[in-house]
C-alpha cells in the first residue's frame, strides 16, 4: 500500500528537524517523547481530511492488525 508520500515526507521532515535540534538524548524515552511531540505539533497544521483514509486504514488493518489495532480507539 502506497499512500500519499507527500504527507509522509513532510512528517519525516518535521521529525528529522526535531531530532537534529537535540543531537543527544539521555534515554530512549526522551527520544520517543521528542518524536511524539513533533508529530503532535505537525498534526495541528493538518487542516484537510485525508482522502480515502477509511479504505487505506482498512487495508492497513488487514496487513498489520497485530500492530495497529492496539492504537485505535
N, C-alpha and C positions, 0 to 999 in steps of 0.2 A: 504494500500500500504506500503510494507516494502522495503526500498531501501538502499542498501549499508551501513550497520550500521558502518563499519569501518570508513568511511568518516565522518559520523555524530558524532561518538565518538571522533574522532580526533578534529573536530571543537569544540565540547563541552569542550574538554580538554584545547584547546587554550583560549577559552572564560573564563573558570573557572580560569585559571592561571592569566589572565589579571585582572579579578575582585578581586581575592585574594591578588594580589600585592597592591591594593589600600585600601581595607577594608572599608573605609568610603567615601561616595560620598555626596557633598553638595546639589545635586539636582538629580531628575530623569533624566534630560537631560544629566548630567555628566556621569551617569551610561550607558545611551544609547550610548553616544559618545565612551566610552571605549569598549563596545561590538562591535560597528560598526568598530572601528579602529582595533580591534583584528581580526575581520572577514576579513577585507581588507588585513591585514598582512598575514593571513593564506591562503587567495586565491592566493597570489603571489607565494606560494610554490607549488600550484597545476599545474603540467605540462601536465598531461594526460587528455584528454576529458573524460567526464563521459559516460560510455557505456549505450546505450538505453535511454539517457536523454529525447529525444523527446517523447517517449512513456510514461515515468514517468511524464513529465510535462503535457502532455495531460490528464492523469488521475488526477493529482492534480488540473487542471483547472476544471474538471468535479466536483470534490469533494469540492473545495474551491474557486470557481470562484469569489465570492464577496470579498475575502481577497487577492487573488493572482493577479488578472488582473490589479489592480492599480500599481503593482510593475514591470510589464513587459513593455517593450518598444513597 
